[in-house]
Amino acid sequence: MRNNLAEHLLGEVLKWSGEDLKEERPILASLAHLKYDEYHQYAPGMKFIESLACWLNQFSEIEERQEIYRFLKKKLIFFSEAEMKHLVDVTYPTIIRPIFTRIASVEMGIPPWKVTQLAKKNEYKELKTRSLFLGLSDGARIDRFRRVNNSELSNEQILPYYDLSDEKVEAIKKYLTETLAKIRNKDPSKIPCEDAKIKLLFLIDDFSASGLSMIRQKNNKFKGKLAKINDFIQKRLTDLNFVNKRDIKVHIILYVLAEQAQRHLDIMLPQLCGDTYSNWQVSAILKLRKDCVFKGDDEDNDIIKQMINNYYDKDIMDDDLRVGGTEDVRLGFAGCGLPLVLSHNTPNDSLFLLWSYSEKVKGLFPRIPRHRG
């Protein structure tokens, strides 16, 4: 009954005929059931169709409501929880294992397609052992990554954070020494300290649209997650004899990566890393194409562009949003222009009308900001 009322309310808002409602109902029901109803930031009892009706009703002109509804059906990208879990699950076999295979192949002179032969070699096993996996945010879903790969990796190697304490470093070094001793069939005391170092560092995160949270410059100083990690490598982790700062390979793995973020990282990483840049590599399970981005200069988007301008709330700008380098966030943080929603929260890189939490206009998938003023 409630779903029927919501559908009829939506029909009123969009001025649908009975035939229109009949045609659109199964589409909406499927989208809501398969994806949109699971959005985590909806108020208790709220579902997608009710949210859509209320959201559309904020727009004064019927042409606006109908046009943005068509835009949503055609352009909205929604990553469901199941889809994100799948990206986590395929990270090891599609990105990480091939890295092990490629390196071991070069070191042992065995063709990379002889995967089973390589995996049986002690050199391959040691390469896996001397790898560390760090989550860059909660979105990395490191708990799931750990569970699905427990037959390949040890829990000691997988951590949900990247600010390592001295005690944790020592614990991992102890694990390395003991595991290498088993592989080599030696006493742990016979393992050289130089061997009990991390050789491969994997940094895992869920999503990057602009790349600015990863790395940026302010007052000629590098900021962001990768800047912190590079500093750890060059200073504290080297001082703790945990890494060789000239040789460690750093692999940044994102489940979803936008082209704008890729370009930004390609420019900024060489500046950050200098002559060790060749040791850093960015990989993604899924890359968003250029045509995913909303372009305001496209004539087909004239009404949507007018709506973004007319309903934008300039008071939403704060210091965190200004980091993006734009005067406003009509097209999202750093002007990314993505019509994209993640099931746990809408990134502010997305279009303002989708995530807005202002008093002037509420978003269809309202965002919960990490920082409150």
N, C-alpha and C positions, 0 to 999 in steps of 0.2 A: 504493500500500500504506500509506504513512504517513498519508494523508488518511483512509483507511478506519479505521485504528487510532485516530486522533484522534476521529473521529465515534463510534466504538463506546465510547471512553472517556467522551465527553460523554454518550452514552446511559446509561452506568452512573451517572454523577454525578447525572443528572436522573431516573433510574429510568424511562427510557422503555421502552415495549414495542416490539416489532418494527414495529408499525404506526406508532407515534409517530416512530420513527427514519426510517421510509420517507417520512413526511409532511414532517418537518423538514429532512431531508438536502438537498434541492434548494434550499431557502430559504437555509440556511447556506452552501452551496457558492457560491451566487450572490452573497450579501453579501460573503463572504470574497474571492472573485475580483474583483468589481467595485470594492470599496472597502477593506475592513478589513485585508486582508493587506499593504497598502502602508503601514501605519502605521510611521513612520520610527524610532520609539524601541523597537521590539521587538528583543530580543536576536537575534544571528545565528542563523538557522535556525528561529526561532520564527515561527509564523503565527497567524492569528486563532483558529482552532478549538482549537488546543492551548492558547492563552492563555485562551480562554473556559472550557475544561474545568478548568484549574488554578485559575482565578479563582473559579469556582463552588464548587470543592471546599473552599475556605476557609470557606464558610458551613456551620454545623453542621446546620441543619435542612433537610430536603428541601423543605418548604414555602417556605423562604426562597429556595432555588436556583430553584425553578420560578417563583416570583413575579417575581424580578428578571430571569429570562430573558424572561418575557412583557413586562416593562417595557422591556427593551432592544429587543425586536422592534417595540414600538409607539412608543417615545419617542426612541430614540437618534438624534441628528443627527450625521452624519459628513461633513465636507467633504473630498472626495477632492482629489488634486492636479489632476486634470482639471477639477473644478468650480471650484477656486480660480483656475486659469489662465483659465477662461472669464470669471470675474468681472473679472480684470485686463483681458482683451481687450475687454470691453464698456464699460469705464470711460470711454474717450474719446468714443465715439459717443453714449452714453446720458446722461452727466453733463457732460462738459467742452465738447464742441462746442455743445450747446444754451446753455451759459453765454455762449460767444463770440457766438452768434447773437442772444441776447436783448440783450446789451449793445450790440452793433453796431447792432441794429435801432433801439434808443432813440436812439443817437447820430446815426444817419443818417436817421432817419425813414422807414425802409423796413420793410414788414411782415415779421415774423419768419418767416413761412412761405415767403418768397422766399429760401430758403437759398443757392441757387446764385448769385443776384445779389449777395447780401451777401458771400459768400466771395470774390468777384472784386474787391471794393473794397479800396483801400489801407488804409482805416481798420480793416477786419477783419484784414488781414494784420499790421498794426502791433499790434493787440490780441493776436494770437497770439504775436508776437515778444516783446512785453513781459510775457510770462507765465513764471513759474518753477515747476517741479514738484520737490518735495522728498519723499523717503521718510521716514516717521517710525519705521520699524523694518525689519528684514530681511524681515518678513512682507509688506511692501508690494510685493515682487517688482519692484523698479524696473528691473532688467535686462530683464525680459520687457516691462514697460510701454514701455520705450524702444524695444525691437525692433519691437513691433507697431505703434508709432506713428511710425516713422522717416520716413514719407512726409509726416507732418503737422507734426512737431516736430523741432527740432535737439537733438543730444546735449548741447549747451551749456546747454540749458534744463532738463535732467532730471538730478537728483543723488540718490544713495541716502542722503543724510544731511542734517541741517538745521543743523549748526553750521558756518557758512560762514567760511572764513578770509578775511583781507583780500585776499590774492592771488587767491582764487577770485572774490571780488566784482569786483575790477578786470578779471579775464578776462571775466566775464559782461557787464560794462559795455562792454567793447571789442566783444564780439559784438553787443550791442544797437546800438551806434553804427554798426557796419559794415552790419548787416542793414537798419536803418532807412534808411541812405544808399542802399542798393540799391533799396528799395521806392520811395523818393522821387526816385531818379535824381539824387542830389546827391553832392558830395564829403563824406566823413565829417567833415571839419572844420566843415562847415556845419550839422551836427546839434546842436541846443542840448543842453546837459548835462541840462536838465530833462526832455527827452524820453527820454534814455538811462537811464530808471529803470524798475523793475519796477512794473507796474500791477496784475497779478493774481498772487496767490501760492496755489498748490495744494499742500495737505499731504495725503499719501496714506498710508493704513495698512490693514492687513488686517482687524482685528477689534477691537471694543470691547464688553465686556459691562457693565462698571460705569462706565466713563468716568474712573476715578480716575487711571489712568496718563496720561491726557490733561491733567487739571487737578484740583487739590484744594487745600485750605487746611491749613496747619499753623502754629500759633503766629501766626495772623493774616498769614501769608505764603503767596502762591500757589506751588504746586509743580506739576511735571508738564511734559510736552512743550509744550503750548500756552502755558504760563506762560513757558517759556524763549523760545519764538518771539516772543511778544508783547514780551518784554523786548528781544530782538534788534531788532525793528521800531522800537520807541520810542526806542532808544538807538543801538546801534552801526551798524545798517544806515542809519539816518537820518543819523548823523554822517558815514558814508562816501558820502553823497549817492546812495544806491542805491534808496531808496524815499521816497515822501512819506507820512509816518506817518498823516496825516489822511485820505488818499484811497485808499490801497492796499486792495484787496479780498482777503480771505483765505477760501479755500474748503477746508474740511476734508472729505475724501472717504474713506469707509470701505467696504471691500468687504462686510463684514457688521457690522451694528449691532443691538444688543439695545435693547429699549425702556427698560430701566433706565439704560443709558448715555445714550440720547437725553434722558431727563428730567434727568439729572445735568448734561449739557452745556447744556441750555436754562436751567438755574438758574445755573450757574457762569460761563458766558461773559459775561453782562452785568456780573457783578461784576468779572471780570478786565479787560474792555475798556472799561468805562465808556461815555462818549459816542461811542466808535468801534464799539460793538457791532453797529450796523447794517451794518458792513463785513464782518462775519464770518458765514459760513453753513456749516451741516453738511449733508452729503448722504451717502446710502448706496446702494449697488447693491442690497443685499438687507437687509431689516429683519426681525428675528425677532419673531414675534407673541407676545403675552402668554401664550397657551396652550402655548408651548414650555417655559415655566418650571415646574420641579417645585414643587408646592405641598404642603407637609407637612400642611396642614389638610384635604386631600381624603381622604375615607374610603377611596377606592379605593387610596390609597397608604399605608395604615396599616402594612403589613408592610415596605414599602420604608423608611418613616420609622424603624421600629424597628431595621432593619438598619443604617441610617446611624448611629443613636445607639449601637447595641451594638458596632459594629466600628470606630467612629471612634477615632483615635489622637490624644489631646490634645497629645502631645509634638511633633507636627508643626508646631505654631504657632511662628512666628519673627517678627522685626521686620517683615519684608517683608509677611507675611500680615496682620499687625495693622494695616497701613495701610488695609485694607478697612473697619475700624471695627466689626468683629464680634468676639465673644468666641471664636468657633471658625470653622472652615471646613468644617463638616459639609455645608453646601449650597454650598460653594465660596467663593472670595474675595468679600468684600462681600455674601455671602448671595445671589449671583446665581441659584443653583439651576438652572443649565443642564445638561441631559444631552447635552453637545456635545463633539465631538472634531474637531480639525484634523489633517490627515494628517501634518504635520511635528511636532506636539507637542500634547498636551491642555492647554488653558488651565486655570489653577487656578480660574477662575470656574465651572468645571463641578463636578458633584457629586463629593465626596471619593472615593467608592468607585470612580469611573472612573479617577482620575489618581493615586491614592495611591502614594507612594514610601517609605512607612514600613515598619518591620519587622513591625508588627502585622498589616497587611493590604496586599497588593499590588494595584494598580489593574489593571483590564482593559486599559487603554491607559496604562501608567505614564508619568508626566510626568518630563521632565528639567528641573529648576528652573534658572532663570537664575543664581540666587545660591546659593552653598553656604556654610554656616556654618563 
